[in-house]
Amino acid sequence: MKKQSIWIVRGGFALLGATAGYFYWKYFGCTSNCTISSKPLNSMIYFSIIGILAGNTFFYRGKEPGK
């Protein structure tokens, strides 16, 4: 897979994570002292980082086993 297409897929996972973070804040978030879910921006950033990390599991950067 080309390097440019990897970044497009990672961006897609980040966007998917940010969308999930927004909906998490909207339906399950608290309004007091919660650090992640008290503001929509916080939960969107946190979930987009989780989305990027989850997307990285699909790309193996080392040598293929057995070669």
Predicted model as a PDB file, atoms N, CA, C, CB and O in Angstrom, pLDDT in the B-factor column:
MODEL        1                                                                  
ATOM      1  N   MET A   1       0.852  -1.172   0.000  1.00 57.00           N  
ATOM      2  CA  MET A   1       0.000   0.000   0.000  1.00 57.00           C  
ATOM      3  C   MET A   1       0.898   1.236   0.000  1.00 57.00           C  
ATOM      4  CB  MET A   1      -0.969  -0.002   1.226  1.00 57.00           C  
ATOM      5  O   MET A   1       1.894   1.287   0.721  1.00 57.00           O  
ATOM      6  N   LYS A   2       0.544   2.213  -0.799  1.00 63.00           N  
ATOM      7  CA  LYS A   2       1.354   3.418  -0.890  1.00 63.00           C  
ATOM      8  C   LYS A   2       1.257   4.231   0.397  1.00 63.00           C  
ATOM      9  CB  LYS A   2       0.919   4.265  -2.088  1.00 63.00           C  
ATOM     10  O   LYS A   2       0.294   4.127   1.156  1.00 63.00           O  
ATOM     11  N   LYS A   3       2.292   5.045   0.614  1.00 65.00           N  
ATOM     12  CA  LYS A   3       2.347   5.851   1.827  1.00 65.00           C  
ATOM     13  C   LYS A   3       1.201   6.860   1.891  1.00 65.00           C  
ATOM     14  CB  LYS A   3       3.680   6.575   1.910  1.00 65.00           C  
ATOM     15  O   LYS A   3       0.659   7.120   2.965  1.00 65.00           O  
ATOM     16  N   GLN A   4       0.834   7.426   0.742  1.00 71.00           N  
ATOM     17  CA  GLN A   4      -0.251   8.413   0.712  1.00 71.00           C  
ATOM     18  C   GLN A   4      -1.588   7.770   1.067  1.00 71.00           C  
ATOM     19  CB  GLN A   4      -0.338   9.073  -0.671  1.00 71.00           C  
ATOM     20  O   GLN A   4      -2.390   8.373   1.781  1.00 71.00           O  
ATOM     21  N   SER A   5      -1.835   6.575   0.587  1.00 75.00           N  
ATOM     22  CA  SER A   5      -3.111   5.931   0.879  1.00 75.00           C  
ATOM     23  C   SER A   5      -3.205   5.493   2.337  1.00 75.00           C  
ATOM     24  CB  SER A   5      -3.311   4.732  -0.034  1.00 75.00           C  
ATOM     25  O   SER A   5      -4.300   5.417   2.893  1.00 75.00           O  
ATOM     26  N   ILE A   6      -2.060   5.206   2.960  1.00 78.00           N  
ATOM     27  CA  ILE A   6      -2.071   4.868   4.387  1.00 78.00           C  
ATOM     28  C   ILE A   6      -2.549   6.066   5.200  1.00 78.00           C  
ATOM     29  CB  ILE A   6      -0.662   4.421   4.861  1.00 78.00           C  
ATOM     30  O   ILE A   6      -3.330   5.911   6.139  1.00 78.00           O  
ATOM     31  N   TRP A   7      -2.077   7.275   4.835  1.00 82.00           N  
ATOM     32  CA  TRP A   7      -2.504   8.468   5.555  1.00 82.00           C  
ATOM     33  C   TRP A   7      -3.979   8.767   5.344  1.00 82.00           C  
ATOM     34  CB  TRP A   7      -1.677   9.654   5.127  1.00 82.00           C  
ATOM     35  O   TRP A   7      -4.637   9.297   6.239  1.00 82.00           O  
ATOM     36  N   ILE A   8      -4.499   8.436   4.180  1.00 85.00           N  
ATOM     37  CA  ILE A   8      -5.927   8.634   3.930  1.00 85.00           C  
ATOM     38  C   ILE A   8      -6.749   7.698   4.814  1.00 85.00           C  
ATOM     39  CB  ILE A   8      -6.259   8.398   2.437  1.00 85.00           C  
ATOM     40  O   ILE A   8      -7.765   8.103   5.378  1.00 85.00           O  
ATOM     41  N   VAL A   9      -6.306   6.452   4.931  1.00 84.00           N  
ATOM     42  CA  VAL A   9      -7.021   5.494   5.777  1.00 84.00           C  
ATOM     43  C   VAL A   9      -6.929   5.902   7.247  1.00 84.00           C  
ATOM     44  CB  VAL A   9      -6.456   4.071   5.581  1.00 84.00           C  
ATOM     45  O   VAL A   9      -7.916   5.809   7.977  1.00 84.00           O  
ATOM     46  N   ARG A  10      -5.759   6.350   7.685  1.00 87.00           N  
ATOM     47  CA  ARG A  10      -5.622   6.812   9.074  1.00 87.00           C  
ATOM     48  C   ARG A  10      -6.499   8.024   9.346  1.00 87.00           C  
ATOM     49  CB  ARG A  10      -4.162   7.150   9.382  1.00 87.00           C  
ATOM     50  O   ARG A  10      -7.096   8.134  10.417  1.00 87.00           O  
ATOM     51  N   GLY A  11      -6.579   8.931   8.385  1.00 91.00           N  
ATOM     52  CA  GLY A  11      -7.460  10.081   8.534  1.00 91.00           C  
ATOM     53  C   GLY A  11      -8.917   9.670   8.617  1.00 91.00           C  
ATOM     54  O   GLY A  11      -9.702  10.273   9.349  1.00 91.00           O  
ATOM     55  N   GLY A  12      -9.272   8.650   7.869  1.00 92.00           N  
ATOM     56  CA  GLY A  12     -10.639   8.128   7.943  1.00 92.00           C  
ATOM     57  C   GLY A  12     -10.947   7.537   9.309  1.00 92.00           C  
ATOM     58  O   GLY A  12     -12.033   7.736   9.853  1.00 92.00           O  
ATOM     59  N   PHE A  13      -9.976   6.804   9.863  1.00 93.00           N  
ATOM     60  CA  PHE A  13     -10.168   6.263  11.201  1.00 93.00           C  
ATOM     61  C   PHE A  13     -10.240   7.371  12.249  1.00 93.00           C  
ATOM     62  CB  PHE A  13      -9.043   5.295  11.540  1.00 93.00           C  
ATOM     63  O   PHE A  13     -11.000   7.267  13.212  1.00 93.00           O  
ATOM     64  N   ALA A  14      -9.448   8.436  12.063  1.00 94.00           N  
ATOM     65  CA  ALA A  14      -9.506   9.565  12.990  1.00 94.00           C  
ATOM     66  C   ALA A  14     -10.859  10.263  12.905  1.00 94.00           C  
ATOM     67  CB  ALA A  14      -8.373  10.562  12.696  1.00 94.00           C  
ATOM     68  O   ALA A  14     -11.427  10.650  13.926  1.00 94.00           O  
ATOM     69  N   LEU A  15     -11.370  10.421  11.698  1.00 96.00           N  
ATOM     70  CA  LEU A  15     -12.685  11.037  11.514  1.00 96.00           C  
ATOM     71  C   LEU A  15     -13.790  10.165  12.104  1.00 96.00           C  
ATOM     72  CB  LEU A  15     -12.953  11.289  10.027  1.00 96.00           C  
ATOM     73  O   LEU A  15     -14.721  10.669  12.732  1.00 96.00           O  
ATOM     74  N   LEU A  16     -13.682   8.877  11.900  1.00 95.00           N  
ATOM     75  CA  LEU A  16     -14.649   7.942  12.485  1.00 95.00           C  
ATOM     76  C   LEU A  16     -14.592   7.990  14.016  1.00 95.00           C  
ATOM     77  CB  LEU A  16     -14.380   6.502  11.986  1.00 95.00           C  
ATOM     78  O   LEU A  16     -15.627   7.968  14.681  1.00 95.00           O  
ATOM     79  N   GLY A  17     -13.386   8.055  14.565  1.00 95.00           N  
ATOM     80  CA  GLY A  17     -13.237   8.151  16.010  1.00 95.00           C  
ATOM     81  C   GLY A  17     -13.782   9.453  16.572  1.00 95.00           C  
ATOM     82  O   GLY A  17     -14.405   9.465  17.633  1.00 95.00           O  
ATOM     83  N   ALA A  18     -13.544  10.560  15.853  1.00 96.00           N  
ATOM     84  CA  ALA A  18     -14.071  11.851  16.310  1.00 96.00           C  
ATOM     85  C   ALA A  18     -15.595  11.865  16.280  1.00 96.00           C  
ATOM     86  CB  ALA A  18     -13.520  12.990  15.443  1.00 96.00           C  
ATOM     87  O   ALA A  18     -16.232  12.436  17.166  1.00 96.00           O  
ATOM     88  N   THR A  19     -16.170  11.246  15.276  1.00 96.00           N  
ATOM     89  CA  THR A  19     -17.630  11.153  15.209  1.00 96.00           C  
ATOM     90  C   THR A  19     -18.168  10.314  16.363  1.00 96.00           C  
ATOM     91  CB  THR A  19     -18.073  10.550  13.862  1.00 96.00           C  
ATOM     92  O   THR A  19     -19.173  10.667  16.979  1.00 96.00           O  
ATOM     93  N   ALA A  20     -17.498   9.209  16.650  1.00 95.00           N  
ATOM     94  CA  ALA A  20     -17.906   8.380  17.789  1.00 95.00           C  
ATOM     95  C   ALA A  20     -17.748   9.133  19.101  1.00 95.00           C  
ATOM     96  CB  ALA A  20     -17.090   7.085  17.829  1.00 95.00           C  
ATOM     97  O   ALA A  20     -18.568   8.980  20.007  1.00 95.00           O  
ATOM     98  N   GLY A  21     -16.699   9.945  19.211  1.00 93.00           N  
ATOM     99  CA  GLY A  21     -16.500  10.751  20.408  1.00 93.00           C  
ATOM    100  C   GLY A  21     -17.587  11.783  20.613  1.00 93.00           C  
ATOM    101  O   GLY A  21     -18.016  12.032  21.740  1.00 93.00           O  
ATOM    102  N   TYR A  22     -18.031  12.385  19.517  1.00 94.00           N  
ATOM    103  CA  TYR A  22     -19.117  13.350  19.628  1.00 94.00           C  
ATOM    104  C   TYR A  22     -20.394  12.681  20.107  1.00 94.00           C  
ATOM    105  CB  TYR A  22     -19.356  14.039  18.292  1.00 94.00           C  
ATOM    106  O   TYR A  22     -21.071  13.193  20.998  1.00 94.00           O  
ATOM    107  N   PHE A  23     -20.724  11.537  19.517  1.00 94.00           N  
ATOM    108  CA  PHE A  23     -21.944  10.845  19.925  1.00 94.00           C  
ATOM    109  C   PHE A  23     -21.829  10.299  21.348  1.00 94.00           C  
ATOM    110  CB  PHE A  23     -22.255   9.709  18.954  1.00 94.00           C  
ATOM    111  O   PHE A  23     -22.827  10.221  22.065  1.00 94.00           O  
ATOM    112  N   TYR A  24     -20.616   9.919  21.759  1.00 91.00           N  
ATOM    113  CA  TYR A  24     -20.420   9.496  23.140  1.00 91.00           C  
ATOM    114  C   TYR A  24     -20.696  10.657  24.085  1.00 91.00           C  
ATOM    115  CB  TYR A  24     -18.992   8.957  23.348  1.00 91.00           C  
ATOM    116  O   TYR A  24     -21.357  10.486  25.110  1.00 91.00           O  
ATOM    117  N   TRP A  25     -20.186  11.849  23.738  1.00 89.00           N  
ATOM    118  CA  TRP A  25     -20.447  13.022  24.580  1.00 89.00           C  
ATOM    119  C   TRP A  25     -21.934  13.361  24.595  1.00 89.00           C  
ATOM    120  CB  TRP A  25     -19.635  14.232  24.085  1.00 89.00           C  
ATOM    121  O   TRP A  25     -22.482  13.713  25.640  1.00 89.00           O  
ATOM    122  N   LYS A  26     -22.581  13.257  23.448  1.00 90.00           N  
ATOM    123  CA  LYS A  26     -23.991  13.645  23.347  1.00 90.00           C  
ATOM    124  C   LYS A  26     -24.904  12.729  24.152  1.00 90.00           C  
ATOM    125  CB  LYS A  26     -24.426  13.647  21.896  1.00 90.00           C  
ATOM    126  O   LYS A  26     -25.836  13.202  24.803  1.00 90.00           O  
ATOM    127  N   TYR A  27     -24.650  11.429  24.114  1.00 91.00           N  
ATOM    128  CA  TYR A  27     -25.564  10.480  24.748  1.00 91.00           C  
ATOM    129  C   TYR A  27     -25.101   9.974  26.115  1.00 91.00           C  
ATOM    130  CB  TYR A  27     -25.765   9.315  23.844  1.00 91.00           C  
ATOM    131  O   TYR A  27     -25.937   9.597  26.937  1.00 91.00           O  
ATOM    132  N   PHE A  28     -23.804   9.954  26.378  1.00 87.00           N  
ATOM    133  CA  PHE A  28     -23.311   9.396  27.633  1.00 87.00           C  
ATOM    134  C   PHE A  28     -22.451  10.360  28.435  1.00 87.00           C  
ATOM    135  CB  PHE A  28     -22.529   8.160  27.355  1.00 87.00           C  
ATOM    136  O   PHE A  28     -22.072  10.034  29.559  1.00 87.00           O  
ATOM    137  N   GLY A  29     -22.135  11.517  27.908  1.00 83.00           N  
ATOM    138  CA  GLY A  29     -21.220  12.443  28.558  1.00 83.00           C  
ATOM    139  C   GLY A  29     -21.810  13.079  29.804  1.00 83.00           C  
ATOM    140  O   GLY A  29     -23.026  13.185  29.958  1.00 83.00           O  
ATOM    141  N   CYS A  30     -20.914  13.498  30.690  1.00 82.00           N  
ATOM    142  CA  CYS A  30     -21.359  14.166  31.911  1.00 82.00           C  
ATOM    143  C   CYS A  30     -21.127  15.670  31.780  1.00 82.00           C  
ATOM    144  CB  CYS A  30     -20.616  13.601  33.157  1.00 82.00           C  
ATOM    145  O   CYS A  30     -20.420  16.116  30.876  1.00 82.00           O  
ATOM    146  N   THR A  31     -21.709  16.433  32.664  1.00 74.00           N  
ATOM    147  CA  THR A  31     -21.601  17.890  32.589  1.00 74.00           C  
ATOM    148  C   THR A  31     -20.774  18.475  33.725  1.00 74.00           C  
ATOM    149  CB  THR A  31     -22.977  18.509  32.598  1.00 74.00           C  
ATOM    150  O   THR A  31     -20.693  19.696  33.855  1.00 74.00           O  
ATOM    151  N   SER A  32     -20.160  17.637  34.546  1.00 76.00           N  
ATOM    152  CA  SER A  32     -19.413  18.179  35.683  1.00 76.00           C  
ATOM    153  C   SER A  32     -17.907  17.981  35.503  1.00 76.00           C  
ATOM    154  CB  SER A  32     -19.877  17.519  36.990  1.00 76.00           C  
ATOM    155  O   SER A  32     -17.332  18.541  34.570  1.00 76.00           O  
ATOM    156  N   ASN A  33     -17.268  17.221  36.346  1.00 81.00           N  
ATOM    157  CA  ASN A  33     -15.817  17.160  36.403  1.00 81.00           C  
ATOM    158  C   ASN A  33     -15.170  16.100  35.523  1.00 81.00           C  
ATOM    159  CB  ASN A  33     -15.409  16.933  37.785  1.00 81.00           C  
ATOM    160  O   ASN A  33     -13.962  15.895  35.639  1.00 81.00           O  
ATOM    161  N   CYS A  34     -15.875  15.441  34.682  1.00 81.00           N  
ATOM    162  CA  CYS A  34     -15.280  14.407  33.828  1.00 81.00           C  
ATOM    163  C   CYS A  34     -14.301  15.058  32.850  1.00 81.00           C  
ATOM    164  CB  CYS A  34     -16.385  13.615  33.057  1.00 81.00           C  
ATOM    165  O   CYS A  34     -14.655  16.020  32.168  1.00 81.00           O  
ATOM    166  N   THR A  35     -13.091  14.547  32.779  1.00 79.00           N  
ATOM    167  CA  THR A  35     -12.095  15.184  31.918  1.00 79.00           C  
ATOM    168  C   THR A  35     -12.317  14.867  30.448  1.00 79.00           C  
ATOM    169  CB  THR A  35     -10.705  14.753  32.325  1.00 79.00           C  
ATOM    170  O   THR A  35     -12.076  15.725  29.599  1.00 79.00           O  
ATOM    171  N   ILE A  36     -12.764  13.674  30.128  1.00 79.00           N  
ATOM    172  CA  ILE A  36     -12.913  13.302  28.726  1.00 79.00           C  
ATOM    173  C   ILE A  36     -14.276  13.696  28.179  1.00 79.00           C  
ATOM    174  CB  ILE A  36     -12.702  11.811  28.557  1.00 79.00           C  
ATOM    175  O   ILE A  36     -14.364  14.237  27.077  1.00 79.00           O  
ATOM    176  N   SER A  37     -15.319  13.439  28.915  1.00 80.00           N  
ATOM    177  CA  SER A  37     -16.653  13.604  28.339  1.00 80.00           C  
ATOM    178  C   SER A  37     -17.390  14.849  28.824  1.00 80.00           C  
ATOM    179  CB  SER A  37     -17.477  12.399  28.647  1.00 80.00           C  
ATOM    180  O   SER A  37     -18.601  14.950  28.624  1.00 80.00           O  
ATOM    181  N   SER A  38     -16.705  15.795  29.451  1.00 83.00           N  
ATOM    182  CA  SER A  38     -17.410  17.004  29.884  1.00 83.00           C  
ATOM    183  C   SER A  38     -17.593  17.999  28.737  1.00 83.00           C  
ATOM    184  CB  SER A  38     -16.652  17.671  31.031  1.00 83.00           C  
ATOM    185  O   SER A  38     -18.557  18.765  28.734  1.00 83.00           O  
ATOM    186  N   LYS A  39     -16.685  17.996  27.771  1.00 87.00           N  
ATOM    187  CA  LYS A  39     -16.778  18.874  26.607  1.00 87.00           C  
ATOM    188  C   LYS A  39     -16.711  18.027  25.346  1.00 87.00           C  
ATOM    189  CB  LYS A  39     -15.648  19.944  26.615  1.00 87.00           C  
ATOM    190  O   LYS A  39     -16.022  17.007  25.326  1.00 87.00           O  
ATOM    191  N   PRO A  40     -17.415  18.431  24.294  1.00 89.00           N  
ATOM    192  CA  PRO A  40     -17.383  17.610  23.079  1.00 89.00           C  
ATOM    193  C   PRO A  40     -16.010  17.571  22.420  1.00 89.00           C  
ATOM    194  CB  PRO A  40     -18.395  18.126  22.089  1.00 89.00           C  
ATOM    195  O   PRO A  40     -15.631  16.551  21.844  1.00 89.00           O  
ATOM    196  N   LEU A  41     -15.261  18.669  22.498  1.00 91.00           N  
ATOM    197  CA  LEU A  41     -13.939  18.683  21.875  1.00 91.00           C  
ATOM    198  C   LEU A  41     -12.990  17.693  22.539  1.00 91.00           C  
ATOM    199  CB  LEU A  41     -13.347  20.082  21.932  1.00 91.00           C  
ATOM    200  O   LEU A  41     -12.216  17.017  21.861  1.00 91.00           O  
ATOM    201  N   ASN A  42     -13.050  17.608  23.865  1.00 90.00           N  
ATOM    202  CA  ASN A  42     -12.193  16.658  24.576  1.00 90.00           C  
ATOM    203  C   ASN A  42     -12.478  15.220  24.163  1.00 90.00           C  
ATOM    204  CB  ASN A  42     -12.375  16.809  26.080  1.00 90.00           C  
ATOM    205  O   ASN A  42     -11.555  14.453  23.889  1.00 90.00           O  
ATOM    206  N   SER A  43     -13.736  14.861  24.120  1.00 92.00           N  
ATOM    207  CA  SER A  43     -14.070  13.478  23.778  1.00 92.00           C  
ATOM    208  C   SER A  43     -13.782  13.198  22.297  1.00 92.00           C  
ATOM    209  CB  SER A  43     -15.552  13.190  24.097  1.00 92.00           C  
ATOM    210  O   SER A  43     -13.415  12.076  21.948  1.00 92.00           O  
ATOM    211  N   MET A  44     -13.940  14.197  21.424  1.00 94.00           N  
ATOM    212  CA  MET A  44     -13.633  13.984  20.017  1.00 94.00           C  
ATOM    213  C   MET A  44     -12.139  13.784  19.795  1.00 94.00           C  
ATOM    214  CB  MET A  44     -14.129  15.155  19.187  1.00 94.00           C  
ATOM    215  O   MET A  44     -11.744  12.938  18.993  1.00 94.00           O  
ATOM    216  N   ILE A  45     -11.305  14.550  20.492  1.00 95.00           N  
ATOM    217  CA  ILE A  45      -9.855  14.379  20.361  1.00 95.00           C  
ATOM    218  C   ILE A  45      -9.435  13.025  20.913  1.00 95.00           C  
ATOM    219  CB  ILE A  45      -9.101  15.512  21.091  1.00 95.00           C  
ATOM    220  O   ILE A  45      -8.650  12.315  20.284  1.00 95.00           O  
ATOM    221  N   TYR A  46      -9.943  12.665  22.069  1.00 95.00           N  
ATOM    222  CA  TYR A  46      -9.589  11.384  22.679  1.00 95.00           C  
ATOM    223  C   TYR A  46      -9.992  10.222  21.782  1.00 95.00           C  
ATOM    224  CB  TYR A  46     -10.253  11.241  24.053  1.00 95.00           C  
ATOM    225  O   TYR A  46      -9.192   9.315  21.553  1.00 95.00           O  
ATOM    226  N   PHE A  47     -11.206  10.235  21.274  1.00 95.00           N  
ATOM    227  CA  PHE A  47     -11.675   9.137  20.444  1.00 95.00           C  
ATOM    228  C   PHE A  47     -10.989   9.124  19.077  1.00 95.00           C  
ATOM    229  CB  PHE A  47     -13.181   9.226  20.269  1.00 95.00           C  
ATOM    230  O   PHE A  47     -10.836   8.054  18.488  1.00 95.00           O  
ATOM    231  N   SER A  48     -10.573  10.281  18.556  1.00 96.00           N  
ATOM    232  CA  SER A  48      -9.849  10.271  17.284  1.00 96.00           C  
ATOM    233  C   SER A  48      -8.465   9.660  17.468  1.00 96.00           C  
ATOM    234  CB  SER A  48      -9.731  11.698  16.711  1.00 96.00           C  
ATOM    235  O   SER A  48      -7.975   8.980  16.567  1.00 96.00           O  
ATOM    236  N   ILE A  49      -7.826   9.886  18.607  1.00 95.00           N  
ATOM    237  CA  ILE A  49      -6.546   9.236  18.886  1.00 95.00           C  
ATOM    238  C   ILE A  49      -6.735   7.728  18.998  1.00 95.00           C  
ATOM    239  CB  ILE A  49      -5.919   9.797  20.181  1.00 95.00           C  
ATOM    240  O   ILE A  49      -5.920   6.958  18.489  1.00 95.00           O  
ATOM    241  N   ILE A  50      -7.799   7.307  19.659  1.00 95.00           N  
ATOM    242  CA  ILE A  50      -8.102   5.879  19.751  1.00 95.00           C  
ATOM    243  C   ILE A  50      -8.374   5.314  18.348  1.00 95.00           C  
ATOM    244  CB  ILE A  50      -9.325   5.635  20.689  1.00 95.00           C  
ATOM    245  O   ILE A  50      -7.964   4.193  18.047  1.00 95.00           O  
ATOM    246  N   GLY A  51      -9.056   6.074  17.496  1.00 93.00           N  
ATOM    247  CA  GLY A  51      -9.316   5.633  16.136  1.00 93.00           C  
ATOM    248  C   GLY A  51      -8.037   5.475  15.320  1.00 93.00           C  
ATOM    249  O   GLY A  51      -7.906   4.524  14.550  1.00 93.00           O  
ATOM    250  N   ILE A  52      -7.092   6.405  15.485  1.00 92.00           N  
ATOM    251  CA  ILE A  52      -5.810   6.300  14.783  1.00 92.00           C  
ATOM    252  C   ILE A  52      -5.049   5.072  15.263  1.00 92.00           C  
ATOM    253  CB  ILE A  52      -4.962   7.575  14.995  1.00 92.00           C  
ATOM    254  O   ILE A  52      -4.492   4.330  14.454  1.00 92.00           O  
ATOM    255  N   LEU A  53      -5.021   4.854  16.566  1.00 91.00           N  
ATOM    256  CA  LEU A  53      -4.328   3.681  17.100  1.00 91.00           C  
ATOM    257  C   LEU A  53      -4.989   2.387  16.637  1.00 91.00           C  
ATOM    258  CB  LEU A  53      -4.296   3.732  18.629  1.00 91.00           C  
ATOM    259  O   LEU A  53      -4.296   1.410  16.352  1.00 91.00           O  
ATOM    260  N   ALA A  54      -6.292   2.365  16.559  1.00 89.00           N  
ATOM    261  CA  ALA A  54      -6.986   1.180  16.060  1.00 89.00           C  
ATOM    262  C   ALA A  54      -6.707   0.982  14.576  1.00 89.00           C  
ATOM    263  CB  ALA A  54      -8.497   1.296  16.308  1.00 89.00           C  
ATOM    264  O   ALA A  54      -6.586  -0.155  14.120  1.00 89.00           O  
ATOM    265  N   GLY A  55      -6.605   2.054  13.825  1.00 85.00           N  
ATOM    266  CA  GLY A  55      -6.296   1.949  12.408  1.00 85.00           C  
ATOM    267  C   GLY A  55      -4.880   1.475  12.140  1.00 85.00           C  
ATOM    268  O   GLY A  55      -4.616   0.835  11.123  1.00 85.00           O  
ATOM    269  N   ASN A  56      -3.965   1.789  13.054  1.00 83.00           N  
ATOM    270  CA  ASN A  56      -2.582   1.351  12.887  1.00 83.00           C  
ATOM    271  C   ASN A  56      -2.431  -0.153  13.015  1.00 83.00           C  
ATOM    272  CB  ASN A  56      -1.699   2.033  13.897  1.00 83.00           C  
ATOM    273  O   ASN A  56      -1.433  -0.705  12.553  1.00 83.00           O  
ATOM    274  N   THR A  57      -3.372  -0.819  13.616  1.00 82.00           N  
ATOM    275  CA  THR A  57      -3.261  -2.267  13.748  1.00 82.00           C  
ATOM    276  C   THR A  57      -3.435  -2.978  12.413  1.00 82.00           C  
ATOM    277  CB  THR A  57      -4.284  -2.778  14.737  1.00 82.00           C  
ATOM    278  O   THR A  57      -3.092  -4.155  12.299  1.00 82.00           O  
ATOM    279  N   PHE A  58      -3.958  -2.295  11.404  1.00 74.00           N  
ATOM    280  CA  PHE A  58      -4.159  -2.907  10.104  1.00 74.00           C  
ATOM    281  C   PHE A  58      -2.923  -2.842   9.208  1.00 74.00           C  
ATOM    282  CB  PHE A  58      -5.310  -2.249   9.417  1.00 74.00           C  
ATOM    283  O   PHE A  58      -2.901  -3.467   8.147  1.00 74.00           O  
ATOM    284  N   PHE A  59      -1.906  -2.104   9.613  1.00 69.00           N  
ATOM    285  CA  PHE A  59      -0.724  -1.934   8.782  1.00 69.00           C  
ATOM    286  C   PHE A  59       0.494  -2.517   9.476  1.00 69.00           C  
ATOM    287  CB  PHE A  59      -0.498  -0.454   8.456  1.00 69.00           C  
ATOM    288  O   PHE A  59       0.886  -2.056  10.548  1.00 69.00           O  
ATOM    289  N   TYR A  60       1.094  -3.533   8.863  1.00 61.00           N  
ATOM    290  CA  TYR A  60       2.283  -4.169   9.396  1.00 61.00           C  
ATOM    291  C   TYR A  60       3.479  -3.541   8.705  1.00 61.00           C  
ATOM    292  CB  TYR A  60       2.252  -5.721   9.193  1.00 61.00           C  
ATOM    293  O   TYR A  60       3.556  -3.549   7.477  1.00 61.00           O  
ATOM    294  N   ARG A  61       4.416  -2.994   9.475  1.00 64.00           N  
ATOM    295  CA  ARG A  61       5.528  -2.262   8.881  1.00 64.00           C  
ATOM    296  C   ARG A  61       6.820  -3.065   8.787  1.00 64.00           C  
ATOM    297  CB  ARG A  61       5.780  -1.026   9.668  1.00 64.00           C  
ATOM    298  O   ARG A  61       7.772  -2.608   8.153  1.00 64.00           O  
ATOM    299  N   GLY A  62       6.881  -4.220   9.384  1.00 61.00           N  
ATOM    300  CA  GLY A  62       8.100  -5.001   9.360  1.00 61.00           C  
ATOM    301  C   GLY A  62       8.162  -5.947   8.174  1.00 61.00           C  
ATOM    302  O   GLY A  62       7.356  -5.866   7.247  1.00 61.00           O  
ATOM    303  N   LYS A  63       9.134  -6.842   8.225  1.00 59.00           N  
ATOM    304  CA  LYS A  63       9.236  -7.854   7.179  1.00 59.00           C  
ATOM    305  C   LYS A  63       8.108  -8.858   7.342  1.00 59.00           C  
ATOM    306  CB  LYS A  63      10.611  -8.564   7.221  1.00 59.00           C  
ATOM    307  O   LYS A  63       7.629  -9.109   8.448  1.00 59.00           O  
ATOM    308  N   GLU A  64       7.702  -9.417   6.236  1.00 59.00           N  
ATOM    309  CA  GLU A  64       6.669 -10.439   6.309  1.00 59.00           C  
ATOM    310  C   GLU A  64       7.254 -11.696   6.921  1.00 59.00           C  
ATOM    311  CB  GLU A  64       6.076 -10.734   4.914  1.00 59.00           C  
ATOM    312  O   GLU A  64       8.402 -12.042   6.644  1.00 59.00           O  
ATOM    313  N   PRO A  65       6.480 -12.386   7.750  1.00 58.00           N  
ATOM    314  CA  PRO A  65       7.000 -13.614   8.365  1.00 58.00           C  
ATOM    315  C   PRO A  65       7.386 -14.641   7.304  1.00 58.00           C  
ATOM    316  CB  PRO A  65       5.960 -14.217   9.322  1.00 58.00           C  
ATOM    317  O   PRO A  65       6.666 -14.844   6.327  1.00 58.00           O  
ATOM    318  N   GLY A  66       8.525 -15.278   7.514  1.00 58.00           N  
ATOM    319  CA  GLY A  66       8.978 -16.314   6.601  1.00 58.00           C  
ATOM    320  C   GLY A  66       9.802 -15.812   5.452  1.00 58.00           C  
ATOM    321  O   GLY A  66      10.227 -16.613   4.620  1.00 58.00           O  
ATOM    322  N   LYS A  67      10.055 -14.500   5.360  1.00 56.00           N  
ATOM    323  CA  LYS A  67      10.870 -13.971   4.260  1.00 56.00           C  
ATOM    324  C   LYS A  67      12.149 -13.395   4.776  1.00 56.00           C  
ATOM    325  CB  LYS A  67      10.113 -12.916   3.477  1.00 56.00           C  
ATOM    326  O   LYS A  67      12.963 -12.902   3.996  1.00 56.00           O  
TER     327      LYS A  67                                                      
ENDMDL                                                                          
END                                                                             
